[in-house]
Amino acid sequence: MIKLTILVPAYNEEATILEILDRIAQQKIDGVRFEVLVVDDGSRDRTVELLEQRPDLYSKLIKLPRNSGKGAAVKAGLREATGDYVLFQDADLEYDPAEYVKLLKPVLDFDADIVMGSRMIAPQYTRVSYFWHKIGNLFITLLFNVLNNTTFTDIYSCYLLYRRDLVPVEDLKTEGWNQHAEILTRATKKTDYIYEVPISYHGRSYAEGKKIKPRDVVAVIWAILKWRVLA
């Protein structure tokens, strides 16, 4: 039996937070038990109110006093995590928890240390989205692969699952969108037991609440270079 911490950062997600947690609760995988940590990043809508009405949907609710960004929410959650593995789950509906069985198969069958969900390798479906987002993702994935001698196809998928002790939370330096690159780089340095699995993707538009911006790619590129070459 392994324990998986599912970390759900949330900021102003009143429209989707209960549905995504309900979908998580529906997942039952032999040999795996879930710890669901929800981190509210200073939401100004009814996100916290809705969460407090449904404590049955999570293991713990962590409330940050002010909006500090996704990276700060992730660190707050990691400080409370007790699972053998950590999996990130956005609070919107872009990624479907029904994919957990795919993500956990390499862990259960091959004792994988890192599993990345890829939107690029034969997904069942993917919503057509922004051209320059895809170009940016392809570029940073190529850069990461060159520097780390890996063959990832999609390093900025939300679905990153990794063995928690590979990246102690006290070692993390970043708190922006570049934190994902720092975690993946630090973890990749420590293991060769890395897998990818195909996942589907129902991306949001900016009008629907998408938060990452093209300018965030600059910080991500710097993080990849820093934590692989300079750190």
The 8 nearest C-alpha neighbors of each residue, nearest first, counted from 0:
[[1, 30, 31, 2, 32, 29, 107, 3],
 [2, 0, 31, 30, 32, 83, 3, 82],
 [1, 3, 82, 32, 83, 31, 33, 4],
 [2, 4, 82, 84, 33, 85, 83, 34],
 [5, 3, 34, 85, 82, 35, 33, 6],
 [6, 4, 35, 86, 87, 85, 34, 36],
 [5, 7, 87, 36, 88, 4, 86, 37],
 [6, 8, 37, 88, 89, 90, 36, 38],
 [9, 7, 38, 72, 37, 39, 89, 73],
 [10, 8, 39, 90, 40, 38, 12, 7],
 [9, 11, 42, 40, 12, 39, 41, 8],
 [12, 10, 42, 44, 13, 46, 43, 9],
 [11, 13, 14, 10, 16, 15, 46, 9],
 [12, 14, 46, 45, 15, 16, 11, 44],
 [15, 13, 12, 16, 17, 46, 91, 11],
 [14, 16, 18, 91, 13, 12, 17, 19],
 [17, 15, 19, 18, 12, 90, 13, 20],
 [18, 16, 20, 19, 15, 21, 50, 49],
 [17, 19, 21, 15, 20, 16, 22, 92],
 [18, 20, 22, 21, 16, 17, 15, 23],
 [21, 19, 23, 17, 22, 18, 56, 24],
 [20, 22, 18, 24, 23, 19, 17, 25],
 [21, 23, 19, 25, 20, 24, 96, 18],
 [24, 22, 20, 21, 25, 96, 26, 19],
 [23, 25, 21, 22, 26, 20, 56, 27],
 [24, 26, 22, 23, 27, 21, 97, 96],
 [27, 25, 24, 23, 28, 97, 22, 96],
 [26, 28, 25, 29, 31, 24, 32, 100],
 [29, 27, 31, 30, 26, 100, 32, 99],
 [28, 30, 31, 27, 0, 32, 107, 100],
 [29, 31, 0, 1, 28, 32, 107, 2],
 [32, 30, 1, 0, 29, 28, 2, 33],
 [33, 31, 2, 3, 1, 34, 30, 0],
 [34, 32, 3, 2, 4, 35, 31, 5],
 [33, 35, 4, 58, 5, 3, 36, 82],
 [36, 34, 5, 57, 58, 4, 33, 6],
 [37, 35, 6, 59, 58, 7, 60, 5],
 [38, 36, 7, 60, 8, 61, 6, 59],
 [39, 37, 61, 8, 72, 62, 60, 9],
 [40, 38, 9, 62, 41, 10, 63, 8],
 [39, 41, 66, 10, 63, 42, 9, 72],
 [40, 42, 65, 66, 63, 64, 39, 43],
 [43, 41, 11, 10, 44, 40, 39, 46],
 [44, 42, 11, 41, 45, 46, 10, 47],
 [43, 45, 11, 42, 46, 13, 12, 47],
 [46, 44, 48, 13, 47, 49, 43, 11],
 [45, 47, 13, 49, 48, 44, 12, 11],
 [48, 46, 50, 49, 45, 51, 39, 42],
 [49, 47, 45, 51, 50, 46, 52, 44],
 [50, 48, 52, 46, 47, 51, 45, 53],
 [51, 49, 47, 53, 52, 48, 46, 54],
 [50, 52, 48, 53, 49, 54, 47, 60],
 [51, 53, 49, 50, 54, 48, 47, 55],
 [52, 54, 50, 55, 51, 56, 49, 17],
 [55, 53, 56, 51, 57, 52, 50, 58],
 [54, 56, 53, 57, 58, 52, 24, 50],
 [57, 55, 54, 20, 53, 21, 24, 58],
 [58, 56, 35, 59, 55, 54, 36, 37],
 [57, 59, 35, 34, 36, 60, 56, 54],
 [58, 60, 36, 57, 37, 61, 35, 54],
 [61, 59, 37, 38, 36, 62, 58, 57],
 [60, 62, 38, 37, 39, 59, 63, 76],
 [63, 61, 39, 38, 64, 60, 40, 41],
 [62, 64, 40, 41, 65, 39, 61, 66],
 [65, 63, 41, 62, 66, 40, 67, 39],
 [66, 64, 41, 63, 67, 40, 42, 62],
 [65, 67, 41, 40, 68, 42, 64, 63],
 [68, 66, 71, 65, 40, 69, 72, 41],
 [69, 67, 70, 71, 66, 175, 72, 40],
 [68, 70, 72, 71, 73, 175, 8, 174],
 [174, 71, 69, 175, 73, 72, 68, 178],
 [70, 72, 174, 74, 73, 69, 68, 67],
 [73, 71, 69, 75, 70, 74, 8, 38],
 [72, 74, 70, 76, 71, 75, 77, 69],
 [75, 73, 77, 71, 76, 72, 78, 70],
 [76, 74, 72, 78, 73, 77, 71, 79],
 [75, 77, 73, 74, 79, 78, 80, 72],
 [76, 78, 80, 74, 79, 75, 73, 168],
 [77, 79, 75, 76, 80, 74, 168, 169],
 [80, 78, 77, 76, 81, 75, 36, 59],
 [81, 79, 77, 78, 82, 4, 76, 36],
 [80, 82, 79, 83, 4, 34, 2, 3],
 [83, 81, 2, 4, 3, 84, 80, 85],
 [82, 84, 2, 163, 162, 3, 1, 81],
 [83, 85, 162, 163, 3, 82, 161, 4],
 [86, 84, 4, 160, 161, 163, 3, 5],
 [87, 85, 160, 5, 159, 6, 4, 88],
 [86, 88, 6, 158, 5, 159, 157, 7],
 [87, 89, 7, 6, 90, 86, 5, 157],
 [90, 88, 91, 7, 8, 87, 157, 94],
 [89, 91, 9, 16, 7, 19, 88, 8],
 [92, 90, 15, 89, 93, 16, 12, 19],
 [91, 93, 94, 19, 95, 90, 15, 201],
 [92, 94, 201, 202, 200, 91, 203, 95],
 [95, 93, 92, 200, 201, 96, 199, 89],
 [94, 96, 97, 98, 92, 93, 199, 22],
 [97, 95, 98, 99, 23, 22, 94, 26],
 [96, 98, 95, 99, 26, 100, 22, 23],
 [99, 97, 96, 101, 100, 95, 198, 102],
 [100, 98, 102, 101, 96, 97, 103, 26],
 [99, 101, 103, 98, 102, 104, 28, 97],
 [102, 100, 99, 104, 98, 103, 196, 105],
 [101, 103, 99, 100, 104, 114, 196, 98],
 [102, 104, 106, 100, 101, 105, 99, 107],
 [103, 105, 107, 101, 106, 102, 108, 100],
 [106, 104, 109, 108, 111, 107, 103, 110],
 [107, 105, 110, 111, 103, 104, 109, 108],
 [106, 108, 104, 105, 110, 109, 103, 111],
 [107, 109, 105, 106, 104, 110, 111, 103],
 [108, 110, 105, 111, 106, 107, 104, 192],
 [111, 109, 106, 107, 108, 105, 112, 192],
 [112, 110, 106, 192, 109, 105, 113, 193],
 [111, 113, 162, 192, 161, 193, 110, 114],
 [114, 112, 161, 193, 111, 160, 194, 162],
 [115, 113, 194, 160, 195, 193, 159, 102],
 [116, 114, 195, 159, 158, 117, 160, 194],
 [115, 117, 196, 158, 198, 195, 197, 156],
 [116, 118, 197, 153, 119, 198, 196, 120],
 [117, 119, 198, 199, 122, 120, 197, 200],
 [118, 120, 117, 121, 152, 153, 122, 197],
 [121, 119, 197, 122, 118, 117, 152, 196],
 [122, 120, 197, 119, 123, 118, 198, 124],
 [123, 121, 199, 198, 124, 197, 120, 118],
 [122, 124, 199, 121, 125, 198, 197, 200],
 [123, 125, 199, 122, 200, 126, 201, 121],
 [126, 124, 200, 199, 201, 127, 122, 123],
 [125, 127, 201, 202, 128, 200, 124, 199],
 [128, 126, 125, 129, 202, 201, 130, 200],
 [127, 129, 126, 130, 202, 204, 132, 203],
 [128, 130, 132, 131, 133, 127, 204, 134],
 [131, 129, 133, 132, 134, 128, 135, 127],
 [130, 132, 134, 133, 129, 135, 213, 136],
 [133, 131, 135, 129, 130, 134, 136, 213],
 [132, 134, 136, 131, 130, 135, 137, 129],
 [133, 135, 131, 137, 136, 132, 138, 130],
 [136, 134, 132, 138, 133, 137, 131, 139],
 [135, 137, 133, 139, 138, 134, 140, 132],
 [138, 136, 134, 140, 135, 139, 133, 141],
 [139, 137, 135, 141, 140, 136, 134, 142],
 [138, 140, 142, 136, 141, 137, 143, 135],
 [141, 139, 143, 137, 138, 142, 154, 136],
 [142, 140, 144, 138, 139, 143, 137, 145],
 [143, 141, 139, 145, 140, 144, 138, 146],
 [142, 144, 140, 146, 141, 145, 147, 139],
 [143, 145, 149, 141, 147, 148, 142, 146],
 [146, 144, 142, 148, 143, 147, 141, 149],
 [145, 147, 143, 144, 148, 142, 227, 228],
 [146, 148, 144, 149, 145, 143, 227, 187],
 [149, 147, 144, 145, 146, 150, 143, 151],
 [150, 148, 144, 147, 151, 145, 143, 146],
 [151, 149, 144, 152, 148, 141, 145, 140],
 [152, 150, 153, 149, 154, 144, 140, 195],
 [151, 153, 119, 150, 140, 117, 154, 120],
 [154, 152, 117, 155, 151, 156, 140, 119],
 [153, 155, 140, 156, 151, 152, 115, 136],
 [156, 154, 153, 157, 136, 179, 140, 180],
 [155, 157, 158, 154, 153, 116, 117, 159],
 [156, 158, 159, 155, 87, 88, 89, 94],
 [159, 157, 116, 156, 87, 115, 160, 86],
 [158, 160, 115, 86, 157, 87, 114, 116],
 [159, 161, 86, 114, 85, 113, 115, 158],
 [162, 160, 113, 84, 112, 85, 163, 114],
 [161, 163, 84, 112, 164, 165, 83, 85],
 [162, 164, 84, 165, 85, 83, 161, 166],
 [163, 165, 166, 162, 167, 83, 84, 161],
 [166, 164, 186, 163, 162, 167, 189, 185],
 [165, 167, 164, 186, 163, 168, 185, 182],
 [168, 166, 169, 170, 164, 165, 163, 171],
 [167, 169, 170, 171, 77, 166, 74, 78],
 [168, 170, 167, 171, 172, 78, 166, 74],
 [171, 169, 168, 167, 172, 166, 185, 173],
 [172, 170, 168, 169, 173, 167, 181, 182],
 [171, 173, 170, 174, 178, 169, 181, 168],
 [174, 172, 178, 171, 175, 177, 70, 181],
 [70, 173, 175, 71, 178, 172, 68, 69],
 [176, 174, 70, 177, 178, 173, 68, 69],
 [175, 177, 178, 179, 70, 215, 219, 174],
 [178, 176, 219, 175, 180, 179, 218, 222],
 [179, 177, 181, 173, 180, 176, 175, 174],
 [178, 180, 182, 177, 181, 183, 176, 155],
 [181, 179, 183, 177, 178, 182, 223, 184],
 [180, 182, 178, 184, 179, 183, 185, 222],
 [183, 181, 179, 185, 184, 180, 186, 178],
 [182, 184, 186, 180, 185, 181, 187, 179],
 [185, 183, 187, 181, 186, 182, 180, 188],
 [186, 184, 182, 188, 183, 187, 181, 166],
 [185, 187, 183, 165, 188, 184, 189, 166],
 [188, 186, 184, 189, 185, 190, 183, 191],
 [187, 189, 185, 186, 190, 184, 147, 227],
 [190, 188, 187, 186, 165, 185, 191, 184],
 [191, 189, 192, 187, 188, 186, 112, 193],
 [190, 192, 193, 187, 189, 112, 188, 113],
 [193, 191, 111, 112, 190, 113, 194, 110],
 [192, 194, 113, 191, 114, 111, 112, 195],
 [195, 193, 114, 113, 115, 196, 192, 105],
 [196, 194, 115, 114, 116, 117, 197, 193],
 [195, 197, 116, 117, 102, 115, 198, 101],
 [198, 196, 117, 122, 120, 116, 121, 118],
 [199, 197, 122, 118, 117, 116, 98, 196],
 [198, 200, 122, 124, 125, 123, 118, 197],
 [201, 199, 125, 94, 93, 202, 126, 118],
 [200, 202, 93, 126, 125, 94, 203, 199],
 [203, 201, 93, 200, 126, 204, 128, 125],
 [204, 202, 209, 207, 93, 205, 201, 208],
 [203, 205, 207, 206, 209, 208, 202, 128],
 [206, 204, 209, 208, 207, 203, 210, 211],
 [205, 207, 204, 208, 209, 203, 210, 202],
 [208, 206, 204, 205, 203, 209, 210, 202],
 [207, 209, 205, 206, 210, 204, 203, 91],
 [210, 208, 205, 203, 204, 207, 211, 206],
 [209, 211, 208, 212, 205, 204, 203, 207],
 [212, 210, 209, 215, 213, 176, 214, 205],
 [211, 213, 214, 215, 210, 216, 209, 132],
 [214, 212, 215, 216, 132, 211, 131, 135],
 [215, 213, 216, 212, 217, 218, 211, 219],
 [214, 216, 213, 217, 218, 212, 219, 176],
 [215, 217, 219, 214, 218, 213, 220, 135],
 [218, 216, 220, 219, 215, 214, 221, 213],
 [217, 219, 221, 216, 220, 215, 177, 222],
 [218, 220, 177, 216, 222, 217, 221, 223],
 [221, 219, 223, 217, 222, 218, 216, 224],
 [220, 222, 218, 224, 219, 223, 225, 217],
 [221, 223, 225, 219, 220, 224, 226, 177],
 [224, 222, 220, 221, 225, 226, 180, 227],
 [225, 223, 221, 222, 227, 228, 226, 220],
 [226, 224, 229, 222, 228, 227, 223, 230],
 [225, 227, 230, 223, 224, 222, 228, 229],
 [226, 228, 224, 225, 223, 229, 230, 184],
 [229, 227, 224, 225, 226, 230, 146, 223],
 [228, 230, 225, 226, 227, 224, 223, 222],
 [229, 226, 225, 228, 227, 224, 185, 222]]
